[in-house]
Amino acid sequence: MKGDLLKLAWPVFVGQIAVMLNGVIDTVMAGRLSAVDVAAIGLGSSIYISVYIGLMGVLLALSPIVAQHYGARHYHQIGPDTHQAAWLAVLMAVPGCVALASADLWIALSDPPPEVASVTRAYLWATAAGLPAALLFRVFHALSSAIGNPKAVMAINLVALAAKAPLNALFMHGWRSGDTVLVPALGGAGCGVSTAILMWLSLLLALAALRVQPLYRRLGVIGRGAFSRPDPARLRNLLALGLPIGASHLVEVTSFTFMAVFLARLGATTAASHQIAANLAALVYMVPLALGTATGVLVAQSIGAGRPAEARERALAGLRVALGCAAAIALALFAGRERIAGLYSTDAAVVATAAGLIALVALFQIADATQAICAFVLRAYRITTLPMLVFVFALWGVGLGGGWWLAFVVGASSHPWADAVAGARGFWIATGFGVAAAAAALATILARVWRAQAATQPGVVSDRKRSR
């Protein structure tokens, strides 16, 4: 059971790490310029991720749909559903690009210093140009994971990672030939330009993989006459499942990224230290994310094949592996918090503040792993609306709302704990409680699903025995 999980999870993990390392490279390279550039990259990437994740989450509905088709051997249904997801990606790219290009609205909301606002504005304009490619590539990602072929996505992400630092250097520092400026030096905004270029490169490589690998042709994803026109019924099915997933991802991400927006007004040091902690939290989250993706795919395939007991066994195996990994990560983060912070910045004040935040990140790793696995398993059962409501309450209410209260109300008062919860610390403390609440609620929902399933199928003892 664990062998199937790890076989599918490790390429997902490597691919996701490659994606996250792009953000690490941006932060580290910007940190060598100035705290202003780090703060601008943190604010700009937070806004971009909020827009992208909300739209991308809708497309994730394709994964459980295709995985169930694959498990049931309804291969002829995979191509049409994939094509409708591609149409949906194109449609959603329009409002997404408009949102990113409206940089002044985001800047007015966050009210950063003028020098940070200038870099952030250029960063958002650049990433808007790459958003359509990023969404279309996500369709390829969901399809490949659902049919057990995540290595194709991993390979493309590794190619993009290899090109990230050289492209960053080119656009951040510019390129001159004598007195002629061939590429202007854009500073931190150059990270956004390189990101957009790599989005389009990834999409082109995905299209090449679709044509080269026979598996996609056999499933009717590509080939002469394979592409489908917009199908209202299939689009409604995708939206019914995908909108709550997209909303859940939006809530989950914005509970962190809006922290950057609120903290931007406290100065470059606070914003930069938060960006380091947020970047690291996102990086280590790739472990439960990869395990959750693999677990969800395997569970959905078992459901599609009509093996409910196997689906539960796979879910529990994924949870056990994720919790073990989370415990190891938490210990490593707490023990190495100061050294890790020093890798991101040479500013002593930023490093000192970030080290304290990294310690808080370590404390909620177990809860974060639990909620991630439970959320993906529930999607495999096509249960998405209730988890969305859980995320709204736990992450926006407890995490973001509680963080605002701790940071700007308690932290600004004469309360004995004011210094302990002021600024970014208050937000990260509340976020830990919010993640724990989400984990407890999602685990409860999943347990009820299994109890209801057992009540309606009392005669099912073992799928394996039945299949013999």
Buried (B, 14 or more C-beta within 10 A) or exposed (E): BEEBBBEBBBBBBBBBBBBBBBBBBBBBBBBEBBBBBBBBBBBBBBBBBBBBBBBBBBBBBBBBBBBBBBBBEEBEBBBBBBBBBBBBBEBBBEEBBEBBBEBEEBBEEBEBBEBBBBBBBBBBBBBBBBBBBBBBBBBBBBBBBBBBBBBBBBBBBBBBBEBBBEBBBBBBBBEEEEEEEEBEBBBBBBBBBBBBBBBBBBBEBBBEBBEEBEBBBEBBBBBEEBBBEEBEEBBEBBBEBBBBBBBBBBBBBBBBBBBBBBBBEBBBBBBBBBBBBBBBBBBBBBBBBBBBBBBBBBBBBBBBBEBBBBBBBBBBBBBBBBBEBBEEBBEBBBEBBBEBBBBBBEBEBBBBBBBBBBBBBBBBBBBBBBBBBBBBBBBBBBBBBBBBBBBBBBBBBBBBBBBBBBBBEBBEEEBEEBEBBBBBBBBBBBBBBBBBBBBBBBBEBBEEBBEEBEEEEEEBEEBEEEEE
